[in-house]
Amino acid sequence: MEVSCEAGSGLSSAAGGINITDLFARRADVEAYKLPDLSLLLYEKSEGVAFPVSESGAEIWELCDGTHSVEEIVEDLALRYEAPRSQIEGDAREFLAVLLRHGLLDLHSSHS
């Protein structure tokens, strides 16, 4: 499984700061447009910036409803993809870090 977002990569250090029990919620001012290949185009209205997201990234985006923990997101993806759980978790955490860095998600930390 490879999750991609054109907004950036190489955030493994940021991804390491995401706790498996953290919850993420899509920001209300971000519009999501589903494309024919099941990927998404995320449009951040206040900045006027669009982010193309892969199909697996779109699945993660849909699960960022403020009620699914990172662990639950990984479990859901593990049922859909034939990849090692550790890889799915790493990819998901990195993707969430990218979305968070670009202000597309709100973090509801398990530490608070």
Summary of the structure (lengths in Angstrom):
residues: 112
radius of gyration: 12.9
end to end distance: 31.1
largest distance: 39.3
contacts: 330
relative contact order: 0.29
helix: 37%
strand: 26%
